[in-house]
Each structure stands twice: as structure tokens, then as C-alpha cells.
Amino acid sequence: MSVRRFDGKVAVVTGAASGIGRATARAFAAEGAAVVLADVNVGRLADAQAEIAAAGGRALAQRCDVSSDADVEALAAATTAAFGAADILMNNAGVMLRGPLEKMPISDWQWIMDINFLGAVRGVRAFLPPMLERGSGHIVNTASIGGLVGGRPHSASYSASKFALVGFSETLA
């Protein structure tokens, strides 16, 4: 039996019920990691967990709204209880709103920033301290081209949240 890249590691992925998060969680599991899948969509989350289990992987599905301090703290506690301390955190949960910036209500701006940017901040606050204590660990914050190049029509709030995430990630590094 060959050694896989992430044998013995614990990976946490937010936004893991679909898209990039789900594909990354599957890849981590295929490489031997125990994976904690976090998302607000519990139906798709259960499907993702079943998919990993069917392929022989270990996964825990945890409902988590990254805009909630309590949910992110519960995610960290559930991870430790199930598999031990996280070795990898992928802050991937994200949303998009489109519309003319001058007409978008402040509540929409707050919602997108709370998930796309502050969700990652919450993840780092919950998972980084044990990594620092151990002297190891990896954090990946998923942004997009929208965090590097602005100017797409009707996507000012999305780009602003992703620019903030890129700046935060560079500072974290």
C-alpha cells in the first residue's frame, strides 16, 4: 500500500457541499486526510459525506454558517472531538450578489462581507491558535479573480469582499 500525501492529516473545508469545496474535500480524502465538511446546506453536505465514505474516506459533516462566531467555534470543537486538531483549514465558503452598487442595500453589503471575508477571519481565529502552538498547519483562503481585478459590472460587493480576503491572506502569510 502506498503512502498518500495527507495520510494522518485532518482537513477542514468550509463551503464543502458543492463546487470547489466539495471537489477539494474529495481530493483531500482520496489522499488520506480525515475531512470535516462544513456548509449551511445540510442536504448536499450529507451527500458529500456519503460520497467520501463510499470511496473509503473518513468524513464528518458539520452544519456551519461561517457568519456565526458560535458556528465556527463549534466547527473547531467538532473537528477536534472527531479527528483531533486540524492540519489544514480551507476557508472556501462564499456567496455572490450582483446589482448596481448605488442601489444595493447596506444589509446586502454586510451579508456578503460577513460570509466572504469575515467567515475566513472567524476560521483563522478558531483554527490558527492550535496550529501556532504545534508549529505546523496550513490555511487556504479561497478568493477569486474578483479579488485581484475589479470592474465587473454589478459585482462591486463581491469584488470588495474578495479584495479584502486577498489582503487578509497576504498579511496572514
Secondary structure per residue as TSV (DSSP state, phi and psi in degrees):
chain	resnum	aa	ss	phi	psi
A	1	M	-	360.0	129.9
A	2	S	-	-83.7	152.6
A	3	V	-	-80.4	133.1
A	4	R	-	-96.4	155.7
A	5	R	T	-54.8	-35.7
A	6	F	T	-115.5	23.1
A	7	D	T	-56.0	131.6
A	8	G	T	79.4	1.4
A	9	K	-	-99.1	158.4
A	10	V	E	-119.3	123.7
A	11	A	E	-118.1	133.6
A	12	V	E	-112.7	129.7
A	13	V	E	-128.5	119.7
A	14	T	E	-89.3	154.8
A	15	G	T	66.4	35.1
A	16	A	T	-88.6	0.2
A	17	A	T	-82.6	-13.0
A	18	S	S	-159.1	171.0
A	19	G	H	56.9	-137.9
A	20	I	H	-59.6	-41.7
A	21	G	H	-61.7	-46.2
A	22	R	H	-65.5	-43.1
A	23	A	H	-64.1	-39.8
A	24	T	H	-67.7	-41.6
A	25	A	H	-60.3	-43.4
A	26	R	H	-60.5	-42.6
A	27	A	H	-65.1	-43.2
A	28	F	H	-58.7	-46.0
A	29	A	H	-63.8	-41.2
A	30	A	H	-63.5	-26.2
A	31	E	T	-95.1	11.7
A	32	G	T	101.7	-4.6
A	33	A	-	-75.2	146.7
A	34	A	E	-79.9	130.9
A	35	V	E	-117.1	133.1
A	36	V	E	-104.4	116.8
A	37	L	E	-96.6	125.0
A	38	A	E	-124.6	134.7
A	39	D	E	-170.4	166.1
A	40	V	S	-90.3	-18.1
A	41	N	-	-89.6	94.8
A	42	V	H	-68.5	-30.2
A	43	G	H	-65.1	-52.1
A	44	R	H	-68.1	-30.8
A	45	L	H	-62.8	-44.8
A	46	A	H	-63.1	-38.8
A	47	D	H	-63.1	-42.6
A	48	A	H	-64.4	-41.0
A	49	Q	H	-63.2	-44.6
A	50	A	H	-63.1	-38.4
A	51	E	H	-61.9	-44.4
A	52	I	H	-67.6	-42.9
A	53	A	H	-62.6	-40.5
A	54	A	H	-63.3	-27.8
A	55	A	T	-88.0	3.7
A	56	G	T	92.9	8.7
A	57	G	-	-91.7	169.1
A	58	R	E	-108.9	126.8
A	59	A	E	-147.1	145.8
A	60	L	E	-119.1	128.8
A	61	A	E	-96.7	128.3
A	62	Q	E	-133.4	117.1
A	63	R	E	-63.6	130.3
A	64	C	-	-151.8	123.4
A	65	D	-	-98.0	110.1
A	66	V	T	-68.5	-7.2
A	67	S	T	-86.3	3.1
A	68	S	-	-114.0	119.7
A	69	D	H	-55.4	-46.0
A	70	A	H	-62.3	-40.8
A	71	D	H	-64.5	-42.5
A	72	V	H	-68.7	-39.0
A	73	E	H	-64.6	-39.1
A	74	A	H	-65.6	-35.1
A	75	L	H	-62.2	-44.7
A	76	A	H	-63.1	-42.9
A	77	A	H	-65.8	-42.4
A	78	A	H	-64.6	-37.6
A	79	T	H	-61.0	-50.9
A	80	T	H	-62.0	-41.8
A	81	A	H	-65.3	-38.1
A	82	A	H	-82.4	-43.0
A	83	F	H	-131.8	-8.1
A	84	G	S	99.8	-173.0
A	85	A	S	-64.1	144.7
A	86	A	-	-72.5	137.0
A	87	D	S	-95.1	-28.0
A	88	I	E	-135.7	132.9
A	89	L	E	-122.0	124.3
A	90	M	E	-113.5	104.6
A	91	N	E	-81.1	95.8
A	92	N	-	-117.5	-16.4
A	93	A	-	-58.2	136.7
A	94	G	-	-163.1	156.6
A	95	V	-	-136.1	164.9
A	96	M	-	-136.6	137.2
A	97	L	-	-124.6	142.0
A	98	R	-	-125.1	145.2
A	99	G	S	161.4	164.1
A	100	P	-	-60.5	128.2
A	101	L	T	-60.4	-32.0
A	102	E	T	-75.0	-11.9
A	103	K	T	-109.7	-9.4
A	104	M	S	-74.6	125.6
A	105	P	-	-66.4	150.9
A	106	I	H	-55.3	-35.6
A	107	S	H	-60.8	-33.9
A	108	D	H	-69.7	-41.1
A	109	W	H	-60.4	-44.7
A	110	Q	H	-63.7	-41.3
A	111	W	H	-60.8	-49.1
A	112	I	H	-68.2	-38.6
A	113	M	H	-67.4	-36.6
A	114	D	H	-64.9	-32.6
A	115	I	H	-90.7	-57.0
A	116	N	H	-68.7	-35.8
A	117	F	T	-105.4	-59.7
A	118	L	H	-68.9	-22.3
A	119	G	H	-60.0	-42.5
A	120	A	H	-68.6	-38.6
A	121	V	H	-60.2	-44.7
A	122	R	H	-61.3	-42.3
A	123	G	H	-60.3	-45.0
A	124	V	H	-63.4	-43.6
A	125	R	H	-62.1	-34.4
A	126	A	H	-82.5	-33.9
A	127	F	H	-107.2	-22.1
A	128	L	H	-68.8	-42.8
A	129	P	H	-53.4	-46.5
A	130	P	H	-65.2	-31.6
A	131	M	H	-65.2	-41.9
A	132	L	H	-65.0	-40.4
A	133	E	H	-61.5	-39.8
A	134	R	H	-79.4	-22.1
A	135	G	T	79.4	20.8
A	136	S	-	-155.8	157.6
A	137	G	-	142.1	162.2
A	138	H	E	-136.4	138.9
A	139	I	E	-125.0	128.9
A	140	V	E	-119.3	123.7
A	141	N	E	-108.4	117.7
A	142	T	-	-81.4	117.0
A	143	A	-	-106.8	-130.2
A	144	S	-	-177.3	178.0
A	145	I	G	-59.7	-24.8
A	146	G	G	-64.2	-15.6
A	147	G	G	-91.8	-2.9
A	148	L	T	-117.8	-31.4
A	149	V	-	-132.5	115.2
A	150	G	-	-89.8	-171.6
A	151	G	-	98.8	-2.9
A	152	R	-	-70.5	133.0
A	153	P	T	-57.4	136.1
A	154	H	T	63.9	24.9
A	155	S	-	-129.9	30.7
A	156	A	H	-61.1	-42.7
A	157	S	H	-67.9	-39.7
A	158	Y	H	-62.9	-50.6
A	159	S	H	-60.9	-41.9
A	160	A	H	-60.2	-42.3
A	161	S	H	-66.4	-37.8
A	162	K	H	-77.3	-34.2
A	163	F	H	-61.3	-43.2
A	164	A	H	-60.6	-41.6
A	165	L	H	-65.5	-40.2
A	166	V	H	-63.7	-45.1
A	167	G	H	-62.4	-42.4
A	168	F	H	-60.6	-45.4
A	169	S	H	-63.8	-41.4
A	170	E	H	-64.5	-38.4
A	171	T	H	-67.7	-42.1
A	172	L	H	-60.0	-41.7
A	173	A	-	-63.4	360.0
